[in-house]
Amino acid sequence: MVNFHGAMKPTGMNRTWPNQVTREGILGNEYNKWSQRVTPEHKVTLPFTRFLCGPADFTPGGFLNRQPAGFQIAKPTQVQGTRAAELALFVIYEQPGVLRV
């Protein structure tokens, strides 16, 4: 199995390379370390935009949650939204073969 981490957007190569599990090419939660761009609205639109191209390697499960108005770039890294919304990402986002603990 192959997980192209840090790769560009998918191009339909899943048929050519069936052992490809995911391809990142996504604005994920790791951006919370230096940016405020990963908003709850962004996470809600991903299943209808980026995930239409195939599975992706997003990083759900951040539990140091803040509402967007209270979000700060700090250590430890914070995540915008609620814990329930973060848990829902595990169900909504297609990430085969990716085990998150």
Biopython code that builds the backbone (N, CA, C, O; Angstrom):
import numpy as np
from Bio.PDB.StructureBuilder import StructureBuilder

atoms = [
    (1, "MET", "N", (0.839, -1.174, 0.000)),
    (1, "MET", "CA", (0.000, 0.000, 0.000)),
    (1, "MET", "C", (0.884, 1.236, 0.000)),
    (1, "MET", "O", (1.965, 1.243, 0.587)),
    (2, "VAL", "N", (0.415, 2.268, -0.657)),
    (2, "VAL", "CA", (1.167, 3.507, -0.770)),
    (2, "VAL", "C", (0.299, 4.659, -0.283)),
    (2, "VAL", "O", (-0.870, 4.764, -0.653)),
    (3, "ASN", "N", (0.875, 5.522, 0.548)),
    (3, "ASN", "CA", (0.224, 6.742, 0.996)),
    (3, "ASN", "C", (1.136, 7.885, 0.594)),
    (3, "ASN", "O", (2.174, 8.102, 1.219)),
    (4, "PHE", "N", (0.757, 8.622, -0.450)),
    (4, "PHE", "CA", (1.563, 9.744, -0.907)),
    (4, "PHE", "C", (1.323, 10.936, 0.017)),
    (4, "PHE", "O", (0.388, 11.709, -0.191)),
    (5, "HIS", "N", (2.161, 11.081, 1.028)),
    (5, "HIS", "CA", (2.019, 12.171, 1.987)),
    (5, "HIS", "C", (2.775, 13.386, 1.456)),
    (5, "HIS", "O", (3.937, 13.275, 1.066)),
    (6, "GLY", "N", (2.124, 14.531, 1.442)),
    (6, "GLY", "CA", (2.751, 15.746, 0.935)),
    (6, "GLY", "C", (2.696, 15.848, -0.574)),
    (6, "GLY", "O", (3.369, 16.697, -1.158)),
    (7, "ALA", "N", (1.906, 14.998, -1.220)),
    (7, "ALA", "CA", (1.817, 15.007, -2.675)),
    (7, "ALA", "C", (0.757, 15.995, -3.153)),
    (7, "ALA", "O", (-0.033, 16.509, -2.361)),
    (8, "MET", "N", (0.752, 16.246, -4.434)),
    (8, "MET", "CA", (-0.224, 17.160, -5.031)),
    (8, "MET", "C", (-1.577, 16.468, -5.164)),
    (8, "MET", "O", (-1.741, 15.312, -4.773)),
    (9, "LYS", "N", (-2.518, 17.181, -5.710)),
    (9, "LYS", "CA", (-3.888, 16.674, -5.842)),
    (9, "LYS", "C", (-3.910, 15.378, -6.665)),
    (9, "LYS", "O", (-3.023, 15.145, -7.486)),
    (10, "PRO", "N", (-4.926, 14.542, -6.442)),
    (10, "PRO", "CA", (-5.010, 13.288, -7.186)),
    (10, "PRO", "C", (-5.364, 13.533, -8.648)),
    (10, "PRO", "O", (-5.964, 14.550, -8.996)),
    (11, "THR", "N", (-4.985, 12.592, -9.485)),
    (11, "THR", "CA", (-5.228, 12.740, -10.919)),
    (11, "THR", "C", (-5.941, 11.544, -11.523)),
    (11, "THR", "O", (-5.907, 11.356, -12.739)),
    (12, "GLY", "N", (-6.591, 10.728, -10.692)),
    (12, "GLY", "CA", (-7.278, 9.556, -11.195)),
    (12, "GLY", "C", (-6.386, 8.344, -11.332)),
    (12, "GLY", "O", (-6.768, 7.372, -11.984)),
    (13, "MET", "N", (-5.209, 8.375, -10.735)),
    (13, "MET", "CA", (-4.263, 7.275, -10.852)),
    (13, "MET", "C", (-4.663, 6.062, -10.008)),
    (13, "MET", "O", (-3.967, 5.047, -10.031)),
    (14, "ASN", "N", (-5.769, 6.146, -9.264)),
    (14, "ASN", "CA", (-6.200, 5.006, -8.449)),
    (14, "ASN", "C", (-6.457, 3.775, -9.301)),
    (14, "ASN", "O", (-6.252, 2.652, -8.840)),
    (15, "ARG", "N", (-6.900, 3.965, -10.528)),
    (15, "ARG", "CA", (-7.143, 2.821, -11.401)),
    (15, "ARG", "C", (-5.823, 2.225, -11.900)),
    (15, "ARG", "O", (-5.695, 1.007, -12.017)),
    (16, "THR", "N", (-4.865, 3.070, -12.187)),
    (16, "THR", "CA", (-3.562, 2.590, -12.655)),
    (16, "THR", "C", (-2.757, 1.971, -11.527)),
    (16, "THR", "O", (-2.084, 0.958, -11.717)),
    (17, "TRP", "N", (-2.827, 2.581, -10.357)),
    (17, "TRP", "CA", (-2.080, 2.125, -9.189)),
    (17, "TRP", "C", (-3.066, 1.759, -8.080)),
    (17, "TRP", "O", (-3.283, 2.566, -7.176)),
    (18, "PRO", "N", (-3.672, 0.564, -8.119)),
    (18, "PRO", "CA", (-4.688, 0.212, -7.114)),
    (18, "PRO", "C", (-4.116, 0.073, -5.702)),
    (18, "PRO", "O", (-4.879, 0.045, -4.737)),
    (19, "ASN", "N", (-2.798, -0.015, -5.563)),
    (19, "ASN", "CA", (-2.211, -0.097, -4.229)),
    (19, "ASN", "C", (-2.025, 1.278, -3.595)),
    (19, "ASN", "O", (-1.561, 1.380, -2.460)),
    (20, "GLN", "N", (-2.382, 2.329, -4.315)),
    (20, "GLN", "CA", (-2.328, 3.681, -3.748)),
    (20, "GLN", "C", (-3.514, 3.840, -2.814)),
    (20, "GLN", "O", (-4.664, 3.752, -3.246)),
    (21, "VAL", "N", (-3.244, 4.075, -1.538)),
    (21, "VAL", "CA", (-4.312, 4.188, -0.554)),
    (21, "VAL", "C", (-4.845, 5.612, -0.504)),
    (21, "VAL", "O", (-6.044, 5.833, -0.671)),
    (22, "THR", "N", (-3.967, 6.571, -0.277)),
    (22, "THR", "CA", (-4.389, 7.975, -0.245)),
    (22, "THR", "C", (-3.332, 8.841, -0.911)),
    (22, "THR", "O", (-2.207, 8.412, -1.164)),
    (23, "ARG", "N", (-3.727, 10.050, -1.179)),
    (23, "ARG", "CA", (-2.827, 11.070, -1.698)),
    (23, "ARG", "C", (-3.223, 12.345, -0.963)),
    (23, "ARG", "O", (-4.397, 12.715, -0.950)),
    (24, "GLU", "N", (-2.270, 13.004, -0.363)),
    (24, "GLU", "CA", (-2.611, 14.124, 0.515)),
    (24, "GLU", "C", (-3.198, 15.277, -0.293)),
    (24, "GLU", "O", (-4.406, 15.279, -0.530)),
    (25, "GLY", "N", (-2.425, 16.235, -0.719)),
    (25, "GLY", "CA", (-2.926, 17.349, -1.516)),
    (25, "GLY", "C", (-4.127, 18.023, -0.877)),
    (25, "GLY", "O", (-5.131, 18.268, -1.546)),
    (26, "ILE", "N", (-4.035, 18.322, 0.409)),
    (26, "ILE", "CA", (-5.190, 18.847, 1.136)),
    (26, "ILE", "C", (-4.716, 19.837, 2.204)),
    (26, "ILE", "O", (-3.636, 19.683, 2.775)),
    (27, "LEU", "N", (-5.519, 20.828, 2.457)),
    (27, "LEU", "CA", (-5.236, 21.786, 3.520)),
    (27, "LEU", "C", (-5.755, 21.175, 4.816)),
    (27, "LEU", "O", (-6.942, 21.287, 5.121)),
    (28, "GLY", "N", (-4.873, 20.529, 5.584)),
    (28, "GLY", "CA", (-5.279, 19.771, 6.756)),
    (28, "GLY", "C", (-4.996, 20.473, 8.071)),
    (28, "GLY", "O", (-4.526, 21.611, 8.101)),
    (29, "ASN", "N", (-5.292, 19.774, 9.155)),
    (29, "ASN", "CA", (-5.158, 20.342, 10.493)),
    (29, "ASN", "C", (-3.726, 20.728, 10.856)),
    (29, "ASN", "O", (-3.522, 21.530, 11.767)),
    (30, "GLU", "N", (-2.731, 20.173, 10.161)),
    (30, "GLU", "CA", (-1.357, 20.576, 10.491)),
    (30, "GLU", "C", (-1.118, 22.059, 10.215)),
    (30, "GLU", "O", (-0.193, 22.654, 10.769)),
    (31, "TYR", "N", (-1.951, 22.657, 9.356)),
    (31, "TYR", "CA", (-1.825, 24.090, 9.075)),
    (31, "TYR", "C", (-2.171, 24.951, 10.279)),
    (31, "TYR", "O", (-1.829, 26.133, 10.308)),
    (32, "ASN", "N", (-2.843, 24.382, 11.274)),
    (32, "ASN", "CA", (-3.185, 25.140, 12.480)),
    (32, "ASN", "C", (-1.949, 25.575, 13.251)),
    (32, "ASN", "O", (-2.042, 26.437, 14.125)),
    (33, "LYS", "N", (-0.808, 25.003, 12.950)),
    (33, "LYS", "CA", (0.426, 25.392, 13.631)),
    (33, "LYS", "C", (0.892, 26.774, 13.212)),
    (33, "LYS", "O", (1.601, 27.435, 13.971)),
    (34, "TRP", "N", (0.509, 27.237, 12.004)),
    (34, "TRP", "CA", (0.998, 28.526, 11.517)),
    (34, "TRP", "C", (-0.058, 29.355, 10.778)),
    (34, "TRP", "O", (0.255, 30.420, 10.248)),
    (35, "SER", "N", (-1.309, 28.872, 10.739)),
    (35, "SER", "CA", (-2.319, 29.560, 9.948)),
    (35, "SER", "C", (-3.693, 29.445, 10.612)),
    (35, "SER", "O", (-3.915, 28.574, 11.453)),
    (36, "GLN", "N", (-4.597, 30.323, 10.228)),
    (36, "GLN", "CA", (-5.983, 30.257, 10.702)),
    (36, "GLN", "C", (-6.922, 29.849, 9.570)),
    (36, "GLN", "O", (-8.125, 30.098, 9.652)),
    (37, "ARG", "N", (-6.402, 29.235, 8.531)),
    (37, "ARG", "CA", (-7.178, 28.919, 7.327)),
    (37, "ARG", "C", (-8.030, 27.663, 7.458)),
    (37, "ARG", "O", (-8.983, 27.507, 6.694)),
    (38, "VAL", "N", (-7.735, 26.767, 8.384)),
    (38, "VAL", "CA", (-8.502, 25.525, 8.512)),
    (38, "VAL", "C", (-9.679, 25.779, 9.452)),
    (38, "VAL", "O", (-9.638, 25.440, 10.634)),
    (39, "THR", "N", (-10.707, 26.372, 8.906)),
    (39, "THR", "CA", (-11.887, 26.746, 9.674)),
    (39, "THR", "C", (-12.919, 25.618, 9.638)),
    (39, "THR", "O", (-12.798, 24.710, 8.816)),
    (40, "PRO", "N", (-13.923, 25.654, 10.504)),
    (40, "PRO", "CA", (-14.999, 24.661, 10.413)),
    (40, "PRO", "C", (-15.677, 24.661, 9.036)),
    (40, "PRO", "O", (-16.071, 23.605, 8.539)),
    (41, "GLU", "N", (-15.811, 25.827, 8.429)),
    (41, "GLU", "CA", (-16.418, 25.910, 7.097)),
    (41, "GLU", "C", (-15.561, 25.179, 6.063)),
    (41, "GLU", "O", (-16.093, 24.516, 5.173)),
    (42, "HIS", "N", (-14.249, 25.299, 6.179)),
    (42, "HIS", "CA", (-13.340, 24.606, 5.264)),
    (42, "HIS", "C", (-13.505, 23.090, 5.387)),
    (42, "HIS", "O", (-13.570, 22.385, 4.380)),
    (43, "LYS", "N", (-13.571, 22.596, 6.615)),
    (43, "LYS", "CA", (-13.693, 21.154, 6.842)),
    (43, "LYS", "C", (-15.017, 20.610, 6.308)),
    (43, "LYS", "O", (-15.079, 19.467, 5.854)),
    (44, "VAL", "N", (-16.075, 21.420, 6.358)),
    (44, "VAL", "CA", (-17.384, 20.990, 5.874)),
    (44, "VAL", "C", (-17.412, 20.926, 4.346)),
    (44, "VAL", "O", (-18.125, 20.094, 3.785)),
    (45, "THR", "N", (-16.665, 21.772, 3.672)),
    (45, "THR", "CA", (-16.691, 21.767, 2.210)),
    (45, "THR", "C", (-15.799, 20.685, 1.599)),
    (45, "THR", "O", (-15.993, 20.329, 0.436)),
    (46, "LEU", "N", (-14.835, 20.157, 2.339)),
    (46, "LEU", "CA", (-13.910, 19.166, 1.779)),
    (46, "LEU", "C", (-14.587, 17.923, 1.196)),
    (46, "LEU", "O", (-14.176, 17.486, 0.121)),
    (47, "PRO", "N", (-15.604, 17.325, 1.838)),
    (47, "PRO", "CA", (-16.229, 16.143, 1.225)),
    (47, "PRO", "C", (-16.858, 16.429, -0.139)),
    (47, "PRO", "O", (-17.023, 15.517, -0.948)),
    (48, "PHE", "N", (-17.208, 17.687, -0.395)),
    (48, "PHE", "CA", (-17.866, 18.058, -1.647)),
    (48, "PHE", "C", (-16.899, 18.659, -2.663)),
    (48, "PHE", "O", (-17.293, 18.975, -3.786)),
    (49, "THR", "N", (-15.642, 18.815, -2.276)),
    (49, "THR", "CA", (-14.641, 19.384, -3.190)),
    (49, "THR", "C", (-13.467, 18.421, -3.324)),
    (49, "THR", "O", (-13.432, 17.645, -4.279)),
    (50, "ARG", "N", (-12.532, 18.442, -2.428)),
    (50, "ARG", "CA", (-11.315, 17.647, -2.533)),
    (50, "ARG", "C", (-11.580, 16.148, -2.490)),
    (50, "ARG", "O", (-10.951, 15.397, -3.236)),
    (51, "PHE", "N", (-12.491, 15.693, -1.639)),
    (51, "PHE", "CA", (-12.731, 14.258, -1.515)),
    (51, "PHE", "C", (-13.493, 13.676, -2.700)),
    (51, "PHE", "O", (-13.618, 12.455, -2.797)),
    (52, "LEU", "N", (-14.008, 14.510, -3.606)),
    (52, "LEU", "CA", (-14.608, 13.994, -4.827)),
    (52, "LEU", "C", (-13.543, 13.395, -5.738)),
    (52, "LEU", "O", (-13.854, 12.550, -6.578)),
    (53, "CYS", "N", (-12.293, 13.820, -5.581)),
    (53, "CYS", "CA", (-11.182, 13.310, -6.397)),
    (53, "CYS", "C", (-10.654, 11.982, -5.885)),
    (53, "CYS", "O", (-9.880, 11.321, -6.577)),
    (54, "GLY", "N", (-11.054, 11.580, -4.689)),
    (54, "GLY", "CA", (-10.557, 10.335, -4.111)),
    (54, "GLY", "C", (-10.174, 10.537, -2.661)),
    (54, "GLY", "O", (-10.322, 11.630, -2.116)),
    (55, "PRO", "N", (-9.670, 9.459, -2.025)),
    (55, "PRO", "CA", (-9.311, 9.546, -0.608)),
    (55, "PRO", "C", (-8.143, 10.504, -0.380)),
    (55, "PRO", "O", (-7.310, 10.712, -1.262)),
    (56, "ALA", "N", (-8.101, 11.075, 0.807)),
    (56, "ALA", "CA", (-7.054, 12.034, 1.141)),
    (56, "ALA", "C", (-6.505, 11.743, 2.526)),
    (56, "ALA", "O", (-7.121, 11.020, 3.309)),
    (57, "ASP", "N", (-5.350, 12.307, 2.824)),
    (57, "ASP", "CA", (-4.695, 12.114, 4.105)),
    (57, "ASP", "C", (-4.862, 13.373, 4.944)),
    (57, "ASP", "O", (-3.928, 14.162, 5.086)),
    (58, "PHE", "N", (-6.049, 13.555, 5.493)),
    (58, "PHE", "CA", (-6.333, 14.669, 6.396)),
    (58, "PHE", "C", (-5.924, 14.235, 7.798)),
    (58, "PHE", "O", (-5.732, 13.043, 8.039)),
    (59, "THR", "N", (-5.788, 15.163, 8.712)),
    (59, "THR", "CA", (-5.369, 14.837, 10.079)),
    (59, "THR", "C", (-6.467, 15.228, 11.072)),
    (59, "THR", "O", (-6.348, 16.255, 11.741)),
    (60, "PRO", "N", (-7.539, 14.424, 11.178)),
    (60, "PRO", "CA", (-8.608, 14.763, 12.121)),
    (60, "PRO", "C", (-8.239, 14.374, 13.540)),
    (60, "PRO", "O", (-7.249, 13.681, 13.772)),
    (61, "GLY", "N", (-9.038, 14.823, 14.473)),
    (61, "GLY", "CA", (-8.889, 14.367, 15.847)),
    (61, "GLY", "C", (-8.178, 15.309, 16.787)),
    (61, "GLY", "O", (-7.677, 14.875, 17.825)),
    (62, "GLY", "N", (-8.116, 16.586, 16.458)),
    (62, "GLY", "CA", (-7.535, 17.553, 17.385)),
    (62, "GLY", "C", (-8.534, 17.881, 18.478)),
    (62, "GLY", "O", (-9.660, 18.282, 18.185)),
    (63, "PHE", "N", (-8.141, 17.716, 19.737)),
    (63, "PHE", "CA", (-9.100, 17.909, 20.818)),
    (63, "PHE", "C", (-8.796, 19.098, 21.713)),
    (63, "PHE", "O", (-9.411, 19.241, 22.770)),
    (64, "LEU", "N", (-7.875, 19.944, 21.319)),
    (64, "LEU", "CA", (-7.700, 21.222, 22.013)),
    (64, "LEU", "C", (-8.473, 22.241, 21.183)),
    (64, "LEU", "O", (-7.895, 23.019, 20.424)),
    (65, "ASN", "N", (-9.793, 22.219, 21.346)),
    (65, "ASN", "CA", (-10.698, 22.944, 20.461)),
    (65, "ASN", "C", (-10.977, 24.356, 20.929)),
    (65, "ASN", "O", (-11.039, 24.633, 22.127)),
    (66, "ARG", "N", (-11.143, 25.240, 19.966)),
    (66, "ARG", "CA", (-11.520, 26.631, 20.212)),
    (66, "ARG", "C", (-12.514, 27.048, 19.142)),
    (66, "ARG", "O", (-12.471, 26.559, 18.013)),
    (67, "GLN", "N", (-13.398, 27.944, 19.504)),
    (67, "GLN", "CA", (-14.253, 28.562, 18.510)),
    (67, "GLN", "C", (-13.377, 29.503, 17.674)),
    (67, "GLN", "O", (-12.372, 30.003, 18.180)),
    (68, "PRO", "N", (-13.732, 29.757, 16.410)),
    (68, "PRO", "CA", (-12.880, 30.590, 15.563)),
    (68, "PRO", "C", (-12.501, 31.937, 16.180)),
    (68, "PRO", "O", (-11.392, 32.423, 15.956)),
    (69, "ALA", "N", (-13.395, 32.540, 16.945)),
    (69, "ALA", "CA", (-13.084, 33.837, 17.560)),
    (69, "ALA", "C", (-12.005, 33.716, 18.635)),
    (69, "ALA", "O", (-11.267, 34.673, 18.871)),
    (70, "GLY", "N", (-11.901, 32.567, 19.284)),
    (70, "GLY", "CA", (-10.921, 32.374, 20.351)),
    (70, "GLY", "C", (-9.685, 31.607, 19.928)),
    (70, "GLY", "O", (-8.817, 31.328, 20.756)),
    (71, "PHE", "N", (-9.588, 31.255, 18.635)),
    (71, "PHE", "CA", (-8.463, 30.465, 18.138)),
    (71, "PHE", "C", (-7.187, 31.296, 18.099)),
    (71, "PHE", "O", (-7.202, 32.454, 17.682)),
    (72, "GLN", "N", (-6.078, 30.691, 18.540)),
    (72, "GLN", "CA", (-4.772, 31.349, 18.497)),
    (72, "GLN", "C", (-3.734, 30.365, 17.970)),
    (72, "GLN", "O", (-3.850, 29.157, 18.177)),
    (73, "ILE", "N", (-2.733, 30.885, 17.296)),
    (73, "ILE", "CA", (-1.604, 30.056, 16.885)),
    (73, "ILE", "C", (-0.682, 29.973, 18.087)),
    (73, "ILE", "O", (-0.011, 30.945, 18.434)),
    (74, "ALA", "N", (-0.653, 28.807, 18.722)),
    (74, "ALA", "CA", (0.090, 28.641, 19.970)),
    (74, "ALA", "C", (0.492, 27.185, 20.127)),
    (74, "ALA", "O", (0.059, 26.321, 19.365)),
    (75, "LYS", "N", (1.325, 26.927, 21.123)),
    (75, "LYS", "CA", (1.675, 25.553, 21.487)),
    (75, "LYS", "C", (1.041, 25.247, 22.823)),
    (75, "LYS", "O", (1.140, 26.075, 23.729)),
    (76, "PRO", "N", (0.404, 24.122, 23.001)),
    (76, "PRO", "CA", (0.135, 23.107, 21.991)),
    (76, "PRO", "C", (-0.852, 23.608, 20.945)),
    (76, "PRO", "O", (-1.598, 24.558, 21.180)),
    (77, "THR", "N", (-0.844, 22.957, 19.792)),
    (77, "THR", "CA", (-1.640, 23.396, 18.651)),
    (77, "THR", "C", (-3.129, 23.261, 18.930)),
    (77, "THR", "O", (-3.593, 22.235, 19.426)),
    (78, "GLN", "N", (-3.862, 24.304, 18.605)),
    (78, "GLN", "CA", (-5.313, 24.329, 18.772)),
    (78, "GLN", "C", (-5.995, 23.984, 17.453)),
    (78, "GLN", "O", (-5.394, 24.085, 16.383)),
    (79, "VAL", "N", (-7.259, 23.577, 17.544)),
    (79, "VAL", "CA", (-8.067, 23.247, 16.377)),
    (79, "VAL", "C", (-9.362, 24.039, 16.464)),
    (79, "VAL", "O", (-9.960, 24.143, 17.535)),
    (80, "GLN", "N", (-9.796, 24.600, 15.333)),
    (80, "GLN", "CA", (-11.044, 25.358, 15.324)),
    (80, "GLN", "C", (-12.238, 24.423, 15.244)),
    (80, "GLN", "O", (-12.233, 23.467, 14.469)),
    (81, "GLY", "N", (-13.248, 24.694, 16.034)),
    (81, "GLY", "CA", (-14.462, 23.895, 16.016)),
    (81, "GLY", "C", (-14.692, 23.193, 17.336)),
    (81, "GLY", "O", (-14.152, 23.588, 18.369)),
    (82, "THR", "N", (-15.505, 22.140, 17.289)),
    (82, "THR", "CA", (-15.859, 21.408, 18.494)),
    (82, "THR", "C", (-15.288, 19.991, 18.462)),
    (82, "THR", "O", (-14.853, 19.519, 17.412)),
    (83, "ARG", "N", (-15.290, 19.320, 19.598)),
    (83, "ARG", "CA", (-14.809, 17.938, 19.650)),
    (83, "ARG", "C", (-15.740, 17.014, 18.864)),
    (83, "ARG", "O", (-15.282, 16.072, 18.218)),
    (84, "ALA", "N", (-17.029, 17.280, 18.920)),
    (84, "ALA", "CA", (-17.987, 16.466, 18.164)),
    (84, "ALA", "C", (-17.732, 16.587, 16.662)),
    (84, "ALA", "O", (-17.812, 15.599, 15.932)),
    (85, "ALA", "N", (-17.431, 17.782, 16.211)),
    (85, "ALA", "CA", (-17.130, 17.980, 14.790)),
    (85, "ALA", "C", (-15.857, 17.243, 14.396)),
    (85, "ALA", "O", (-15.792, 16.662, 13.313)),
    (86, "GLU", "N", (-14.845, 17.257, 15.258)),
    (86, "GLU", "CA", (-13.596, 16.537, 14.966)),
    (86, "GLU", "C", (-13.838, 15.032, 14.902)),
    (86, "GLU", "O", (-13.281, 14.360, 14.034)),
    (87, "LEU", "N", (-14.655, 14.493, 15.799)),
    (87, "LEU", "CA", (-14.970, 13.064, 15.767)),
    (87, "LEU", "C", (-15.742, 12.694, 14.501)),
    (87, "LEU", "O", (-15.557, 11.605, 13.959)),
    (88, "ALA", "N", (-16.601, 13.590, 14.030)),
    (88, "ALA", "CA", (-17.380, 13.323, 12.821)),
    (88, "ALA", "C", (-16.487, 13.208, 11.590)),
    (88, "ALA", "O", (-16.837, 12.518, 10.633)),
    (89, "LEU", "N", (-15.337, 13.878, 11.607)),
    (89, "LEU", "CA", (-14.439, 13.811, 10.456)),
    (89, "LEU", "C", (-13.947, 12.390, 10.203)),
    (89, "LEU", "O", (-13.707, 12.020, 9.054)),
    (90, "PHE", "N", (-13.793, 11.595, 11.247)),
    (90, "PHE", "CA", (-13.357, 10.208, 11.080)),
    (90, "PHE", "C", (-14.363, 9.400, 10.264)),
    (90, "PHE", "O", (-13.985, 8.468, 9.555)),
    (91, "VAL", "N", (-15.632, 9.754, 10.364)),
    (91, "VAL", "CA", (-16.687, 9.036, 9.655)),
    (91, "VAL", "C", (-16.884, 9.605, 8.254)),
    (91, "VAL", "O", (-17.100, 8.851, 7.305)),
    (92, "ILE", "N", (-16.811, 10.909, 8.119)),
    (92, "ILE", "CA", (-17.138, 11.586, 6.861)),
    (92, "ILE", "C", (-16.018, 11.484, 5.829)),
    (92, "ILE", "O", (-16.289, 11.270, 4.648)),
    (93, "TYR", "N", (-14.776, 11.634, 6.255)),
    (93, "TYR", "CA", (-13.649, 11.666, 5.312)),
    (93, "TYR", "C", (-13.217, 10.259, 4.925)),
    (93, "TYR", "O", (-13.059, 9.390, 5.783)),
    (94, "GLU", "N", (-13.029, 10.040, 3.622)),
    (94, "GLU", "CA", (-12.576, 8.746, 3.117)),
    (94, "GLU", "C", (-11.059, 8.652, 3.231)),
    (94, "GLU", "O", (-10.331, 9.342, 2.518)),
    (95, "GLN", "N", (-10.586, 7.789, 4.140)),
    (95, "GLN", "CA", (-9.156, 7.600, 4.364)),
    (95, "GLN", "C", (-8.873, 6.109, 4.568)),
    (95, "GLN", "O", (-8.551, 5.705, 5.685)),
    (96, "PRO", "N", (-8.982, 5.286, 3.534)),
    (96, "PRO", "CA", (-8.799, 3.848, 3.731)),
    (96, "PRO", "C", (-7.393, 3.506, 4.176)),
    (96, "PRO", "O", (-6.414, 4.100, 3.724)),
    (97, "GLY", "N", (-7.315, 2.549, 5.060)),
    (97, "GLY", "CA", (-6.001, 2.065, 5.487)),
    (97, "GLY", "C", (-5.265, 2.983, 6.429)),
    (97, "GLY", "O", (-4.150, 2.666, 6.843)),
    (98, "VAL", "N", (-5.855, 4.119, 6.786)),
    (98, "VAL", "CA", (-5.185, 5.061, 7.675)),
    (98, "VAL", "C", (-5.762, 4.876, 9.070)),
    (98, "VAL", "O", (-6.940, 5.149, 9.302)),
    (99, "LEU", "N", (-4.945, 4.420, 9.982)),
    (99, "LEU", "CA", (-5.373, 4.220, 11.361)),
    (99, "LEU", "C", (-4.953, 5.430, 12.187)),
    (99, "LEU", "O", (-3.772, 5.773, 12.237)),
    (100, "ARG", "N", (-5.900, 6.061, 12.822)),
    (100, "ARG", "CA", (-5.629, 7.210, 13.685)),
    (100, "ARG", "C", (-5.846, 6.781, 15.117)),
    (100, "ARG", "O", (-6.904, 6.243, 15.445)),
    (101, "VAL", "N", (-4.876, 7.004, 15.971)),
    (101, "VAL", "CA", (-5.010, 6.614, 17.370)),
    (101, "VAL", "C", (-4.897, 7.840, 18.240)),
    (101, "VAL", "O", (-4.982, 7.738, 19.464)),
]
sb = StructureBuilder()
sb.init_structure("model")
sb.init_model(0)
sb.init_chain("A")
sb.init_seg("    ")
for serial, (resi, resn, name, xyz) in enumerate(atoms, 1):
    if name == "N":
        sb.init_residue(resn, " ", resi, " ")
    sb.init_atom(name, np.array(xyz, "f"), 0.0, 1.0, " ", f" {name:<3s}", serial, name[0])
structure = sb.get_structure()
